[in-house]
Amino acid sequence: MKGREARAPLSCALPQDQVLSQFKELNNLAGRLGEWAQLLKLVNGFFRERVIEGCEPLRNAIIDADARLTHEGLSAFDADDEGDRSKAVASTINLSLGLAQRKTARRICGTCDLP
């Protein structure tokens, strides 16, 4: 996937005004994820949870996703390098797992203000 095609799964079902205002940041993130469809979809799920269900601005969700991916050790990767691919997949899955863990904790303790 390249360019606009790669942004589509990353921005699917997000508020269009916010997608347009964060166009450059979404492009950068798509590039960082190697424009891989599955990784883009995983991060989109993270965005939808934070923006649509959590009423958080997309800008904040992008900043958080970038920080979490950096913490996981993901930088731009070479899709032809098996080690880089594995690291990118693991980092992106960990991003999604962290979101799932926060949702579970919220349900258990009945609060919405967990980080």
C-alpha positions in Angstrom: 0.0 0.0 0.0 1.2 3.5 -0.7 0.2 7.0 0.1 -3.6 7.6 0.2 -4.2 3.9 0.0 -2.2 3.4 3.2 -4.0 6.2 5.0 -7.4 4.8 4.4 -7.2 1.8 6.9 -5.4 4.1 9.4 -8.1 6.7 9.4 -11.2 4.5 8.7 -14.3 5.5 10.7 -12.5 8.5 12.4 -14.0 12.0 12.3 -13.1 13.4 8.9 -12.3 16.9 10.2 -9.7 15.5 12.6 -8.3 13.2 9.9 -7.8 16.2 7.6 -6.2 18.3 10.3 -3.8 15.5 11.2 -3.0 14.6 7.6 0.7 15.0 7.9 0.9 13.1 11.2 -1.2 10.2 9.8 1.1 10.1 6.7 4.2 9.9 8.9 2.7 7.2 11.1 1.7 5.2 8.0 5.2 5.4 6.8 6.6 4.4 10.2 4.3 1.3 10.0 5.7 0.4 6.6 2.3 1.1 5.1 1.4 -2.5 6.0 -2.4 -3.0 6.0 -2.6 -5.2 9.1 -0.5 -2.8 11.2 -2.5 0.2 10.0 -5.7 -1.6 11.0 -4.4 -2.4 14.4 -3.4 1.2 15.1 -6.8 2.4 13.6 -8.5 0.2 16.3 -6.4 2.0 18.9 -7.5 5.4 17.4 -11.2 4.5 17.2 -11.2 3.4 20.9 -9.5 6.6 22.0 -11.3 9.1 19.7 -14.7 7.7 19.2 -15.3 5.8 22.4 -13.0 7.9 24.6 -13.9 11.3 23.1 -10.2 12.2 22.8 -8.8 14.3 20.0 -7.1 12.4 17.3 -4.0 14.5 17.7 -3.6 13.2 21.3 -4.2 9.6 20.2 -1.5 9.9 17.4 1.0 11.4 19.9 0.3 8.6 22.4 0.5 5.9 19.7 3.8 7.3 18.5 5.2 7.4 22.0 4.1 3.9 22.7 5.6 2.5 19.5 8.8 4.3 20.3 8.8 2.8 23.8 8.4 -0.6 22.1 11.4 0.1 20.0 9.7 0.7 16.7 11.2 3.1 14.3 10.9 3.1 10.5 11.6 -0.5 9.4 12.7 -2.3 6.3 9.9 -4.5 5.1 12.4 -6.8 3.4 14.2 -7.5 6.7 12.5 -10.3 8.6 13.8 -9.0 12.0 12.4 -5.6 11.4 9.0 -7.0 10.3 8.8 -9.1 13.4 9.6 -6.2 15.6 7.0 -3.9 13.9 4.3 -6.6 14.3 5.2 -7.2 17.9 5.3 -3.4 18.7 1.9 -2.8 17.1 0.3 -5.8 18.8 1.6 -4.6 22.1 0.0 -1.2 21.4 -3.4 -2.9 20.9 -2.9 -5.2 23.9 -2.2 -2.2 26.1 -5.5 -0.7 25.0 -7.3 -3.9 25.8 -5.8 -4.1 29.2 -6.9 -0.5 30.0 -10.4 -1.3 28.9 -10.5 -4.4 31.1 -9.2 -2.3 34.1 -11.9 0.3 33.5 -14.6 -2.3 33.5 -13.3 -3.9 36.6 -13.0 -0.7 38.7 -15.7 1.2 37.0 -13.7 4.3 36.1 -13.0 6.0 32.8 -10.0 8.2 33.9 -7.3 5.5 33.7 -4.4 6.4 31.5 
